[in-house]
Amino acid sequence: MRSSLPLGSLLLAGLVSATNYKLVKDFSGNNFYNQFDFFTGADPTQGFVNYVSHDHAVEYGLIWNKSIPTWGVDAYTHLDPSGSNGGRTSVRMTSKDSFTHGLFIADIQHMPQSSCGVWPAFWTFGQSGNWPESGEIDIIEFANLGQQNKVSGHTMPGCSISESKALTARYSAGDGAGCAFLSPSSSTAGSGFNKIGGGVYAMEWTSQHINVWFFPRNNIPSSIRNGKPDVSKFGQPMANFRGCDLDKYFYNHAIVFDTTFCGTWAGETFYGDGCSASSCVDFVANNPSSFKDAYWAVNYVHVYQQSGSSKAKRDFIRLHAKQTRNHNHLLV
């Protein structure tokens, strides 16, 4: 969700490995929202948005169907494009727990539809130091009319990657948006994703690599459905970050869902993405009904971690965890 920086050289060997994982965190059902903090500050990406607390989101009707956590944005109010009454009301939530390493699996029924002005994301970012000191991983992200997911990595200078052909997405770098892999499939994000009934995103994060996969609803691996994920059978990932010392650049991440509008991506690419209005902000302010389907419906987010780990690895994570601010850190 932030503009960024380079990541190091890519090695193709060992994209995946068989690992015994244990479920350590279950974000689902009626306990979903109480495991997140609701961000109410100004949008760091300069979006035309008004983030509200959980209680206000409930009051405004942005949260519904708690058995399958579903939340959206204000799709009724006409706004002043000057921002005098704030931007479009929305939700940004950050997990109370933070993680270093693990297998993160999100079963998503619906994400915000492809619409001019929207910029939704499902991502993780470091809770230690000043951004992007401990890194950011954008697992799902698109803007405006996009239907192709963009997986990005952001961190401090000194870690960079180069292109891999053993992936299901195209690599890009040096465009001011960090290092990214753009899926060629128009069913991996937005309206295209919703048309196929959604699916599962999985991210495996180890000391050696950060891999991201997408599985359409009709092709979810049986090991995921059975609650015993086997990454060695997941096939080629959509994205793969590796090559530098990942433990130095990525650690202590919280999980985030948000939907913003315009800002430093959707606003800057508004016309190039095929949208027309006097400005992105003007469109978002004056077309609330365009965002009636700008909602998330999440069956679950599961976090798995390795059942065994070395003392050295635990000592490393504890060292970084000391910098954590107001987060419970789960060790691997």
HUNOR-V598627 format. One record per pair of residues at least 24 apart in sequence whose ideal C-beta (glycine too) atoms are under 10 Angstrom apart, sorted by the first residue. I is the first residue (numbers start at 1). J is the second residue. D is the distance in Angstrom with one decimal. If there is no record, write none. Layout:
BEGIN
i->{I:I}
j->{J:J}
d->{D:D}
END
This chain:
BEGIN
i->{1:1:1:1:1:1:1:1:1:1:1:1:1:1:1:1:1:1:1:1:1:1:1:2:2:2:2:2:2:2:2:2:2:2:2:2:2:3:3:3:3:3:3:3:3:3:3:3:4:4:4:4:4:4:4:4:4:4:4:4:4:4:4:5:5:5:5:5:5:5:5:5:5:5:5:5:5:5:6:6:6:6:6:6:6:6:6:6:6:6:6:6:7:7:7:7:7:7:7:7:7:7:7:7:7:7:7:7:7:7:7:7:7:7:7:7:8:8:8:8:8:8:8:8:8:8:8:8:8:8:9:9:9:9:9:9:9:10:10:10:10:10:10:10:10:10:10:10:10:10:10:10:10:11:11:11:11:11:11:11:11:12:12:12:12:12:12:13:13:13:14:14:14:14:14:15:15:15:15:15:15:15:15:15:15:15:15:15:15:16:16:16:16:16:16:16:16:16:16:16:16:16:16:17:17:17:17:17:17:17:18:18:18:18:19:19:19:19:19:19:19:19:19:19:19:19:20:20:20:20:20:20:21:21:21:21:21:21:21:21:21:21:21:21:21:21:21:21:21:22:22:22:22:22:22:22:22:22:22:23:23:23:23:23:23:23:23:23:24:24:24:24:24:24:24:24:24:24:24:24:24:25:25:25:25:25:25:25:25:25:25:25:25:25:26:26:26:26:27:27:27:27:27:27:27:27:27:27:27:28:28:28:28:28:28:28:28:28:29:29:29:29:29:29:30:30:30:31:31:32:32:32:32:32:32:32:32:32:32:32:33:33:33:33:33:33:33:33:34:35:35:35:35:35:35:36:36:36:36:36:36:36:36:36:36:36:36:37:37:37:37:37:37:37:37:38:38:38:38:38:39:39:39:39:39:39:40:40:41:42:43:43:43:43:43:43:43:43:43:43:44:44:44:44:44:45:45:45:45:45:45:45:45:45:45:45:46:46:46:46:46:46:46:47:47:47:47:47:47:47:47:47:47:47:47:47:47:47:47:47:47:47:47:48:48:48:48:48:48:48:48:48:48:48:48:48:48:48:48:48:48:48:48:48:48:49:49:49:49:49:49:49:49:49:49:49:49:49:49:49:49:49:50:50:50:50:50:50:50:50:50:50:51:51:51:51:51:51:51:51:51:51:52:52:52:52:52:53:54:54:56:56:57:57:57:57:60:60:62:62:62:62:62:63:63:64:64:65:65:68:68:68:68:68:68:69:69:69:69:69:69:69:69:69:70:70:70:70:70:70:71:71:71:71:71:71:72:72:72:72:72:72:72:72:72:72:73:73:73:73:73:73:73:73:73:73:73:73:73:73:74:74:74:75:75:75:75:75:75:75:75:75:76:76:76:76:77:77:78:78:78:78:78:79:79:79:79:79:79:79:80:80:80:81:81:81:81:81:81:81:81:81:81:82:82:83:83:85:87:87:87:87:87:87:87:88:88:88:88:88:88:88:88:88:88:88:88:90:90:90:90:90:90:90:90:91:91:91:91:91:92:92:92:92:92:92:93:93:93:93:93:93:94:94:94:94:94:94:94:94:94:95:95:95:95:95:95:95:95:95:95:95:96:96:96:96:96:97:97:97:97:97:97:97:97:98:98:98:98:98:98:98:98:98:98:98:98:98:98:98:98:98:98:98:98:99:99:99:99:99:99:99:99:99:99:99:99:99:99:99:99:99:100:100:100:100:100:100:100:100:100:100:100:100:100:100:100:100:100:100:100:100:100:101:101:101:101:101:101:101:101:101:101:101:101:101:101:101:101:101:101:102:102:102:102:102:102:102:102:102:102:102:102:103:103:103:103:103:103:103:103:103:103:103:103:103:103:103:104:104:104:104:104:104:104:104:104:104:104:104:104:104:104:105:105:105:105:105:105:105:105:105:105:105:105:105:105:105:105:106:106:106:106:106:106:106:106:106:106:106:106:106:106:106:106:107:107:107:107:107:107:107:107:107:107:107:107:107:107:107:108:108:108:108:108:108:108:108:108:108:108:108:108:108:108:109:109:109:109:109:109:109:109:109:109:110:110:110:110:110:110:110:110:110:111:111:111:111:111:111:111:111:111:111:111:111:111:111:111:111:111:111:112:112:112:112:112:112:112:112:112:112:112:112:113:113:113:113:113:113:113:113:113:113:113:113:113:113:114:114:114:114:114:114:114:114:114:114:114:114:114:114:114:114:114:115:115:115:115:115:115:115:115:115:115:115:115:115:115:115:116:116:116:116:116:116:116:116:116:116:116:116:116:116:116:116:116:116:116:117:117:117:117:117:117:117:117:117:117:117:117:117:117:117:117:117:117:117:117:117:117:117:117:118:118:118:118:118:118:118:118:118:118:118:118:118:118:118:118:119:119:119:119:119:119:119:119:119:119:119:119:119:119:119:120:120:120:120:120:120:120:120:120:120:120:120:121:121:121:121:121:121:121:121:122:122:122:122:122:122:122:122:122:122:123:123:123:123:123:123:123:123:123:124:124:124:124:124:124:124:124:124:125:125:125:125:125:125:125:126:126:126:126:126:126:126:126:126:126:126:127:127:127:127:127:127:127:127:127:127:127:127:128:128:128:128:128:128:128:128:128:128:128:129:129:129:129:129:129:130:131:131:132:132:132:132:132:133:133:133:133:134:134:134:134:134:134:134:134:134:135:135:135:135:135:135:135:135:135:135:135:136:136:136:136:137:137:137:137:137:137:137:137:137:138:138:138:138:138:138:139:139:139:139:139:139:139:139:139:139:140:140:140:140:140:140:140:140:140:141:141:141:141:142:142:142:142:142:142:142:142:142:142:143:143:143:143:143:143:143:143:143:143:143:143:143:143:143:143:144:144:144:144:144:144:144:144:144:144:144:144:144:144:145:145:145:145:145:145:145:145:146:146:146:146:146:146:146:146:146:146:146:146:147:147:147:147:147:147:147:147:147:147:147:147:148:148:148:148:148:148:148:148:148:148:148:149:149:149:149:149:149:149:149:149:149:149:149:149:149:149:149:150:150:150:150:150:150:150:150:150:150:151:151:151:151:151:151:151:151:151:151:151:151:151:151:151:151:151:151:152:152:152:152:152:152:152:152:153:153:153:153:153:153:153:153:153:153:153:154:154:154:154:154:155:155:155:155:155:155:155:156:156:157:158:158:158:158:159:159:159:159:159:159:159:159:160:160:160:161:161:161:161:161:161:161:162:164:164:164:164:164:164:164:165:166:166:166:167:167:167:167:167:167:167:168:168:168:168:168:168:168:168:169:169:169:169:169:169:169:170:171:171:176:176:177:177:179:179:180:181:181:181:181:181:181:182:182:183:183:183:183:184:185:185:185:187:187:187:188:188:188:189:190:190:191:193:194:194:194:198:198:198:200:200:200:200:200:200:201:201:202:202:202:202:202:202:202:203:203:203:203:204:204:204:204:204:204:205:205:205:205:205:205:205:206:206:206:206:206:206:207:207:207:207:207:207:207:207:207:208:208:208:208:209:209:209:209:209:209:210:210:210:210:210:210:210:211:211:211:211:211:211:211:212:212:212:212:212:213:213:213:214:214:224:227:227:228:229:229:231:247:247:247:247:248:248:250:251:251:251:251:251:251:251:251:252:252:252:252:252:252:252:252:252:252:253:253:254:254:254:254:255:255:257:257:257:258:259:259:259:259:260:261:261:261:303:304:305:305:305:306:307:308}
j->{43:44:45:47:92:119:120:121:122:123:125:131:136:138:141:152:154:256:258:260:263:264:265:44:45:123:125:131:132:136:138:152:154:177:178:264:265:45:132:152:154:175:176:177:178:264:265:268:131:132:135:136:138:152:153:154:155:156:176:177:178:179:180:132:136:153:154:155:156:157:158:159:160:176:177:178:179:249:153:154:155:156:157:158:159:160:161:173:174:178:179:244:135:152:153:154:155:156:157:158:159:160:161:162:173:178:179:180:210:241:242:243:244:246:249:250:155:158:159:160:161:162:179:241:242:243:244:245:246:249:159:160:161:162:242:243:244:160:161:162:163:164:165:166:167:171:179:209:240:241:242:243:244:161:162:164:208:209:240:242:243:164:165:166:167:240:242:166:208:242:206:208:209:240:242:164:166:167:204:208:209:211:231:234:235:236:237:240:242:204:206:209:211:213:230:231:232:233:234:235:236:237:240:204:206:208:209:211:231:232:230:231:232:233:103:204:206:229:230:231:232:304:305:306:307:308:228:230:304:306:307:308:102:103:105:204:223:227:228:229:230:231:302:303:304:305:306:307:332:102:103:228:303:304:305:306:307:308:332:103:105:227:228:229:302:303:304:305:97:99:102:103:302:303:304:305:306:307:330:331:332:95:97:99:102:104:255:301:302:303:304:305:328:330:300:301:302:303:69:95:97:106:255:257:298:300:301:302:303:67:68:69:107:298:299:300:301:302:66:67:68:69:299:300:66:67:69:66:69:63:66:67:68:69:70:71:93:298:300:301:57:58:63:66:69:71:91:93:96:93:95:96:97:255:301:69:91:92:93:94:95:96:97:254:255:256:257:92:93:94:95:96:254:326:327:63:91:92:93:94:91:92:93:94:256:258:91:92:92:87:87:90:92:119:258:260:261:262:263:264:92:131:260:263:264:119:121:258:260:261:262:263:264:265:266:267:260:262:263:264:265:267:268:87:88:90:92:117:118:119:258:259:260:261:262:263:264:265:266:267:280:281:284:79:81:83:86:87:88:90:117:119:260:261:262:263:266:267:279:280:281:282:283:284:285:73:74:86:87:88:89:90:91:92:119:258:259:260:261:262:263:284:74:79:83:85:86:87:88:89:90:261:86:87:89:90:91:92:93:258:259:260:86:89:90:91:92:91:91:93:89:91:89:90:91:93:89:91:89:90:91:259:295:91:295:295:297:295:297:109:110:297:298:299:300:93:109:257:296:297:298:299:300:301:109:110:295:296:297:298:257:259:295:296:297:298:110:112:259:291:292:293:294:295:296:297:112:118:120:259:260:261:284:288:291:292:293:294:295:296:288:291:294:287:288:289:290:291:292:293:294:295:288:289:291:292:285:288:285:286:287:288:289:281:282:284:285:286:287:288:281:285:286:277:278:279:280:281:282:283:284:285:286:281:285:281:285:285:260:261:262:263:281:284:285:117:118:259:260:261:262:281:284:285:288:291:294:118:120:258:259:260:261:291:294:257:258:259:295:296:121:256:257:258:259:260:254:255:256:257:258:296:124:125:127:254:255:256:257:258:327:124:127:253:254:255:256:257:301:303:327:328:254:255:326:327:328:253:254:255:303:327:328:329:330:124:125:126:127:128:134:251:252:253:254:255:320:321:324:325:326:327:328:329:330:124:127:205:251:252:253:254:255:303:305:317:327:328:329:330:331:332:126:128:134:205:207:247:250:251:252:253:305:313:316:317:318:320:321:329:330:331:332:204:205:206:207:210:246:247:250:251:253:305:306:309:313:317:330:331:332:203:204:205:206:253:302:303:304:305:306:330:332:202:203:204:205:206:211:224:229:231:234:302:303:304:305:306:137:139:201:202:203:204:205:212:253:255:301:302:303:304:305:200:201:202:203:204:213:215:220:224:227:229:300:301:302:303:304:139:140:198:199:200:201:202:203:255:257:298:299:300:301:302:303:198:199:200:201:202:215:217:220:224:225:298:299:300:301:302:140:193:194:198:199:200:201:217:257:296:297:298:299:300:301:193:194:197:198:199:217:296:297:298:299:193:194:197:198:293:295:296:297:298:140:142:149:189:190:191:193:194:198:201:257:259:293:294:295:296:297:298:142:189:190:191:193:194:259:291:293:294:295:296:145:147:190:191:192:193:194:195:290:291:292:293:294:295:142:143:144:145:146:147:148:186:189:190:191:192:193:194:273:293:294:144:145:190:191:261:266:275:283:284:287:290:291:292:293:294:143:144:145:261:262:266:270:271:273:274:275:276:277:280:283:284:287:290:291:143:144:145:260:261:262:263:266:267:270:273:275:277:279:280:281:282:283:284:285:287:290:291:294:142:143:144:145:146:190:259:260:261:262:266:284:290:291:293:294:143:144:146:258:259:260:261:262:263:264:265:266:267:269:280:146:189:190:257:258:259:260:261:266:294:295:296:150:152:256:257:258:259:260:265:149:201:203:255:256:257:258:296:298:301:151:152:154:253:254:255:256:257:258:203:205:210:250:252:253:254:255:256:154:250:252:253:254:255:256:154:155:249:250:251:252:253:254:320:323:324:251:252:253:254:320:321:323:324:325:326:327:329:251:252:253:320:321:322:323:324:325:327:329:156:251:252:320:323:325:156:155:156:156:157:178:249:250:249:251:252:323:248:249:250:251:252:253:320:323:324:159:205:210:241:246:248:249:250:251:252:253:178:250:253:256:178:203:205:210:212:239:241:250:253:177:178:180:212:239:256:201:202:203:210:212:214:238:239:255:256:188:189:190:193:201:212:214:257:296:177:180:189:265:182:183:188:189:190:192:193:265:266:273:189:190:260:261:262:263:264:265:266:267:268:269:270:273:275:280:190:262:265:266:267:269:270:271:272:273:274:275:280:283:190:191:266:269:270:273:274:275:182:186:188:189:190:191:192:265:266:269:273:274:183:185:186:187:188:189:190:191:192:193:194:195:182:183:184:185:186:187:188:189:190:192:193:181:182:183:185:186:187:188:189:190:192:193:201:212:214:238:239:177:178:180:181:182:183:188:189:239:265:179:180:181:182:183:188:201:203:210:211:212:213:214:237:238:239:240:241:177:178:179:180:181:182:239:241:178:179:180:181:210:212:239:241:246:249:250:178:179:180:249:250:179:241:244:246:248:249:250:248:249:249:244:245:248:249:241:243:244:245:246:248:249:250:241:243:244:210:239:240:241:242:243:244:243:236:237:239:240:241:242:243:236:236:237:240:211:212:236:237:238:239:240:212:213:214:235:236:237:238:239:212:214:236:237:238:239:240:239:239:240:264:268:264:265:239:241:239:212:237:238:239:240:241:238:239:212:214:238:239:238:214:216:238:214:216:217:214:216:238:214:293:294:293:217:293:295:297:297:298:299:224:225:229:299:300:302:238:301:229:231:234:237:238:302:304:237:238:239:303:229:231:234:237:240:304:241:246:250:251:253:305:332:231:242:246:247:306:332:242:245:246:247:248:250:313:316:332:242:243:246:247:237:240:241:242:243:246:237:239:240:241:242:246:250:236:237:238:239:240:241:242:237:238:239:240:241:237:238:239:238:239:302:302:304:304:302:304:304:313:316:317:320:316:320:320:316:317:319:320:321:323:324:329:317:320:321:322:323:324:325:327:329:330:327:329:324:327:328:329:301:303:296:298:301:296:291:294:295:296:284:285:291:294:330:332:330:331:332:332:332:332}
d->{9.3:7.5:5.8:9.5:9.2:8.1:9.8:5.1:9.9:5.8:7.6:9.8:7.2:6.4:7.1:8.9:8.8:7.5:7.0:7.9:9.0:9.2:8.5:6.7:6.6:9.5:8.0:6.4:6.6:6.3:8.9:9.2:5.9:9.2:7.9:8.2:9.8:8.2:9.9:9.9:8.1:9.6:5.7:6.0:7.2:5.8:8.0:9.6:9.3:6.2:9.9:7.4:9.7:7.5:8.2:3.5:7.6:9.7:7.9:6.8:3.6:8.0:9.4:6.6:9.7:9.1:5.9:6.4:6.9:6.0:9.3:8.7:8.8:9.4:9.8:6.1:8.2:10.0:9.5:9.4:8.5:9.5:6.5:8.2:7.3:4.1:8.3:6.8:7.6:7.9:6.5:9.9:9.1:9.4:5.0:8.0:6.2:9.8:9.7:9.2:4.8:4.8:4.7:9.6:7.9:7.4:4.3:9.8:9.5:6.0:9.2:7.8:6.9:9.2:7.7:9.5:9.9:7.8:4.8:4.0:5.5:7.9:9.2:8.9:8.3:4.1:3.6:8.7:9.3:9.0:9.8:7.0:6.7:5.2:8.8:4.3:7.7:9.1:4.6:4.7:6.8:4.9:10.0:9.4:9.5:8.2:9.7:9.5:7.0:8.0:6.1:5.2:9.9:9.4:9.4:8.6:8.8:8.6:9.3:5.7:5.7:5.7:8.0:5.4:9.5:8.4:8.9:9.6:9.8:9.4:9.8:6.6:7.2:10.0:8.4:8.2:6.3:8.3:9.5:9.6:6.7:6.3:9.5:9.5:9.7:7.2:6.1:5.6:8.1:7.2:10.0:8.2:6.4:9.1:9.6:5.0:5.6:8.6:6.2:8.3:8.6:7.2:9.1:8.7:8.0:8.1:8.8:9.9:7.0:6.4:6.7:7.2:4.0:8.6:7.7:7.9:7.9:9.1:8.5:6.3:7.9:8.9:9.6:5.9:8.8:9.9:9.2:9.4:9.4:6.6:4.8:7.6:7.9:5.2:9.6:8.9:9.8:10.0:7.9:6.0:8.6:8.0:9.6:9.4:3.6:6.6:6.3:7.1:9.9:9.9:9.8:9.8:10.0:6.2:6.3:7.5:4.7:9.4:9.9:9.4:9.5:6.9:9.2:9.3:5.9:7.5:5.4:8.6:8.9:8.4:7.4:9.8:8.8:5.6:6.6:5.0:9.9:10.0:5.7:9.5:8.7:8.2:6.2:7.8:8.6:9.2:8.9:7.9:7.1:3.9:8.5:8.7:10.0:6.8:6.6:8.1:5.9:8.0:8.1:7.3:9.3:8.6:7.5:9.8:7.7:6.3:4.1:7.5:7.9:9.3:8.5:7.3:8.7:7.8:6.8:3.7:7.3:7.9:7.3:6.0:7.8:7.4:9.2:7.9:5.4:6.8:8.8:9.3:9.5:9.9:7.3:9.5:9.0:4.1:9.8:9.6:9.3:7.3:8.2:8.3:8.8:9.0:7.1:7.3:6.7:8.4:9.7:7.5:8.6:9.1:6.2:5.8:7.2:9.2:9.2:9.7:9.4:9.5:3.8:6.2:5.6:6.6:9.7:9.0:8.1:8.7:7.9:9.6:6.9:5.1:7.8:5.9:8.6:8.3:9.2:10.0:6.7:7.2:5.4:8.0:8.5:4.3:7.0:6.0:8.3:7.6:9.9:8.4:8.9:9.8:7.7:9.1:7.9:9.7:8.6:5.5:8.9:9.6:6.5:9.5:9.8:7.8:9.4:9.1:9.2:7.4:9.4:9.1:6.0:9.9:9.1:4.2:5.0:7.1:9.1:9.2:8.9:8.0:4.9:5.5:9.8:7.7:9.9:6.6:8.8:8.5:9.7:9.5:10.0:6.6:9.0:9.2:3.5:5.3:5.7:3.5:8.0:9.0:7.7:7.7:9.7:9.4:9.2:8.2:8.0:6.8:8.8:3.9:6.4:9.9:7.8:10.0:7.9:4.7:4.5:7.2:9.2:7.7:9.5:7.4:4.7:9.5:9.7:5.4:7.2:8.4:9.9:8.2:4.2:5.8:7.8:5.1:9.6:8.2:8.9:8.6:7.8:4.6:5.3:8.2:7.7:8.7:8.2:9.1:9.4:8.7:4.0:4.9:6.7:4.8:6.9:9.8:9.8:8.9:8.0:6.0:6.7:4.8:9.2:7.7:9.5:8.3:9.7:5.8:7.6:6.9:9.2:9.2:8.3:8.0:8.1:9.4:8.2:8.7:5.3:9.1:6.1:9.7:6.9:7.4:5.9:9.9:8.4:7.5:9.7:8.7:9.7:9.8:7.4:6.8:9.5:5.8:7.3:6.2:9.2:9.9:9.9:9.4:7.7:7.3:5.1:8.4:8.7:9.4:8.3:7.7:6.1:6.8:4.4:7.7:8.1:8.7:6.3:5.8:8.4:8.8:9.6:7.7:7.8:7.6:7.8:8.0:5.7:3.2:7.4:9.3:7.8:8.5:9.5:5.7:9.5:8.1:9.8:8.9:5.3:8.9:9.9:4.9:7.3:9.9:6.6:7.6:9.5:9.6:5.2:6.1:7.8:4.6:4.2:8.3:7.0:8.8:5.4:7.9:9.3:8.6:9.2:5.7:7.0:6.1:8.6:6.2:10.0:8.9:9.8:7.6:4.0:7.5:10.0:7.8:9.9:6.6:9.6:9.8:8.4:7.1:9.6:4.9:4.7:8.9:8.2:4.3:7.3:8.7:8.7:7.6:8.5:9.4:8.3:6.4:8.2:9.5:8.0:7.5:8.1:8.4:9.6:9.0:8.8:5.4:9.3:9.7:5.7:7.5:7.4:7.0:9.0:9.7:9.4:7.3:5.0:6.6:7.4:9.0:8.2:7.5:7.0:6.9:9.6:8.5:9.3:6.9:7.3:3.6:7.7:7.5:9.8:8.7:6.9:5.4:7.3:9.8:9.7:8.6:8.7:4.9:7.3:5.1:8.6:8.7:8.8:8.6:9.8:8.9:4.8:4.1:7.4:9.3:8.5:9.0:8.1:9.3:7.8:9.7:8.3:6.6:6.4:9.9:7.3:8.1:8.1:6.6:4.7:7.4:5.7:8.6:9.5:8.1:4.9:8.6:9.4:9.0:5.1:5.8:4.7:8.4:9.9:8.1:6.3:9.6:9.6:4.2:7.1:5.2:7.3:7.6:9.9:8.0:9.1:7.7:5.6:7.8:7.7:6.2:7.7:9.6:9.5:9.8:7.5:5.2:9.0:8.0:9.2:9.8:9.1:8.0:9.6:7.9:7.9:4.6:5.7:7.1:9.3:9.1:8.4:4.8:9.8:6.7:7.6:7.2:7.9:7.3:6.5:8.9:5.3:5.8:7.1:9.6:9.3:8.5:9.0:8.5:9.5:6.6:7.4:8.4:8.1:7.8:9.3:8.9:4.3:8.4:7.9:5.9:8.7:9.2:9.8:5.3:6.1:4.5:8.0:7.7:6.3:6.7:7.3:5.0:7.7:9.1:9.5:9.8:6.0:6.7:10.0:8.2:7.4:4.2:7.4:8.7:9.1:7.5:8.2:7.0:4.5:7.9:7.2:9.2:9.3:7.3:7.0:7.6:5.5:7.8:9.9:6.3:7.5:4.9:8.0:9.5:9.4:9.6:9.7:6.1:9.6:6.4:7.9:7.2:4.7:7.9:7.2:7.4:8.0:9.9:9.5:6.8:4.9:7.7:8.4:8.8:9.3:6.7:8.5:7.4:4.7:7.9:9.8:7.7:7.8:5.1:8.5:9.7:9.4:9.1:7.8:8.1:9.4:7.2:4.0:5.3:7.9:8.1:7.9:7.8:9.5:5.0:7.0:7.5:6.9:9.7:9.7:7.1:7.1:5.4:7.1:9.2:8.8:9.8:8.3:7.1:4.5:9.0:8.5:8.7:4.1:7.1:6.0:8.1:5.3:8.8:5.9:7.9:6.5:6.7:4.1:8.6:6.8:8.7:9.6:7.0:6.8:9.3:5.9:6.8:7.4:10.0:9.3:8.9:9.7:8.9:8.1:5.7:8.1:8.9:8.8:9.4:7.0:9.2:9.8:9.0:5.3:7.8:7.1:4.0:6.4:6.8:9.6:9.5:5.9:4.7:9.6:9.1:6.3:9.7:9.0:8.4:8.7:4.1:6.2:8.5:7.3:9.2:7.2:4.8:6.0:5.3:9.9:9.4:7.6:3.5:4.2:7.3:9.0:8.8:9.4:9.4:9.8:7.4:7.1:8.1:8.2:9.6:9.7:8.9:9.3:9.3:8.8:5.2:6.4:9.5:7.6:6.5:9.4:5.4:6.5:9.6:9.6:8.1:6.7:9.8:7.4:8.0:3.6:8.0:7.2:7.3:5.5:8.0:8.1:7.0:9.9:8.7:6.8:9.8:9.5:4.9:5.8:9.6:5.9:8.1:7.2:9.9:7.2:8.5:9.8:5.4:8.1:9.5:5.3:4.1:9.2:7.9:7.4:7.8:9.1:8.3:6.9:6.8:9.0:9.1:8.1:6.5:8.1:6.3:9.0:6.4:8.3:8.6:7.0:9.8:5.6:4.7:7.8:9.5:8.6:7.3:4.9:6.4:7.3:5.9:8.9:5.5:4.0:8.3:9.6:9.7:9.9:8.4:8.0:8.1:7.1:4.5:7.8:9.8:9.5:7.3:9.6:7.5:9.4:9.5:7.3:7.6:5.8:7.9:8.1:9.5:9.7:7.2:9.8:7.9:7.3:5.5:8.5:8.2:8.8:8.5:9.6:8.4:9.6:8.9:9.6:7.9:5.2:8.3:8.1:8.0:8.3:9.8:8.8:9.8:3.9:6.5:5.5:6.7:8.1:9.6:9.5:5.9:6.7:9.1:6.6:9.8:8.5:9.1:7.1:6.3:5.3:5.6:8.2:8.8:9.2:9.4:9.2:5.1:7.1:5.5:9.7:9.3:8.1:5.4:6.0:8.0:5.0:8.2:6.7:4.6:9.3:5.9:8.0:8.6:3.8:6.0:7.7:9.2:9.4:9.2:9.9:9.1:9.4:6.2:9.5:9.9:9.7:9.8:6.2:9.8:8.7:8.7:9.7:8.7:9.5:9.9:8.9:9.7:7.7:6.8:5.2:5.4:7.3:7.2:7.9:9.5:8.7:9.9:9.2:9.8:8.4:9.5:5.3:3.7:7.0:8.8:7.0:8.0:8.4:7.9:9.2:10.0:6.9:7.4:6.2:8.0:9.3:7.9:7.0:7.0:9.5:8.0:7.9:9.3:9.7:9.5:5.6:9.0:5.5:9.8:5.9:9.4:9.6:8.9:9.1:9.7:8.4:6.5:9.7:8.7:6.1:9.0:8.8:9.1:9.9:9.6:8.7:7.8:8.3:9.5:9.6:8.6:4.2:5.5:9.7:9.1:9.1:9.1:9.8:9.6:9.3:9.5:9.7:9.2:8.7:9.9:4.8:4.0:8.8:9.0:6.1:8.6:6.8:9.9:9.8:9.1:9.5:8.6:5.3:9.4:6.4:6.4:9.6:8.8:3.8:7.4:5.7:8.3:10.0:7.7:8.4:9.9:9.9:9.9:5.3:5.5:6.8:9.3:9.0:9.7:6.1:5.9:9.4:9.1:9.9:9.1:8.9:6.8:9.9:9.2:8.4:4.2:7.1:7.3:5.5:4.6:5.9:3.7:7.2:9.4:9.0:5.8:4.9:6.8:6.6:5.9:8.9:5.9:6.0:8.4:7.9:9.8:8.7:7.6:4.7:8.0:9.8:9.4:3.9:4.1:8.6:9.5:7.8:8.2:8.8:6.8:7.3:9.1:8.0:9.7:5.3:7.3:5.1:7.5:9.2:7.8:9.2:9.4:9.5:6.5:4.7:8.0:7.7:9.5:9.1:8.7:9.3:9.7:4.9:10.0:9.1:9.1:6.1:3.9:9.4:8.7:6.5:4.7:6.6:4.2:7.8:9.4:8.5:9.5:6.0:5.1:7.6:9.0:6.9:9.8:8.2:4.9:9.6:8.9:7.9:4.3:7.8:9.5:9.6:9.7:9.0:9.4:8.9:9.0:9.0:4.2:6.4:8.7:6.2:9.7:7.1:8.8:8.1:7.3:8.7:7.7:3.8:7.3:7.5:7.5:4.6:8.5:9.9:7.5:7.0:9.9:9.8:8.2:5.7:7.0:5.4:7.8:7.6:9.6:9.3:9.0:5.7:9.7:8.7:9.9:9.9:6.0:8.5:7.6:9.2:9.6:6.1:6.2:6.5:6.4:5.9:9.7:8.1:7.9:8.2:5.4:7.0:4.9:8.5:8.5:9.0:9.6:8.5:4.6:5.7:9.3:9.9:8.2:9.1:9.4:9.6:9.3:7.5:9.3:7.1:8.1:7.6:8.8:6.2:3.7:7.8:8.7:9.4:9.2:9.7:7.1:5.8:8.6:9.8:7.8:8.9:8.8:8.8:6.5:9.9:5.3:8.7:7.6:9.1:9.8:9.9:8.1:9.5:7.7:10.0:9.3:7.8:9.3:8.4:6.1:9.0:9.8:8.9:9.7:9.9:8.6:9.4:7.2:7.6:6.8:8.6:9.5:9.5:9.7:9.0:9.8:8.8:9.9:8.9:5.3:8.2:8.1:9.8:9.1:9.1:8.0:7.2:9.8:8.2:9.8:9.4:9.7:9.2:7.8:9.3:8.4:8.9:9.8:8.3:6.0:5.1:9.9:9.6:7.4:8.8:9.6:6.2:9.6:7.2:9.6:8.7:6.0:6.6:4.1:8.9:7.4:9.3:7.9:7.4:4.3:7.2:6.6:6.9:9.3:4.0:8.3:6.9:5.2:7.9:8.5:5.8:5.1:4.4:7.9:8.7:5.0:5.8:8.6:5.4:9.5:8.8:7.9:9.2:9.3:8.4:6.4:9.6:8.5:6.2:8.5:8.4:9.7:9.6:10.0:8.4:7.0:9.2:4.4:8.3:9.0:9.7:9.3:8.0:5.3:6.2:9.7:7.1:5.6:9.6:7.5:6.1:9.9:9.5:9.7:9.5:6.2:10.0:9.8:6.6:7.9:6.1:7.7:8.9:9.5:8.7:5.9:8.3:7.5:10.0:9.2:8.2:8.9:7.4:9.8:6.8:8.1:4.5:5.5:9.6:9.4}
END
